[in-house]
Amino acid sequence: MDNIHDDHRVFEVKYIATELASDVVISVEDVKFYLHKLESMVSFSFPTNAQ
């Protein structure tokens, strides 16, 4: 486990080695987000504020 410091916060970097290298877990405080890479690429479009 590593620690990343900036001026006001300390972040812990945690990772585990698995056979599923494409899986990612993002922790924000006490909430975990589990992300999975899809085999077939899906196209996403993000709305913009430009009018």
Secondary structure as UniProt FT lines:
FT   STRAND          2..5
FT   STRAND          10..13
FT   TURN            21..22
FT   STRAND          24..28
FT   TURN            29..30
FT   STRAND          31..35
//
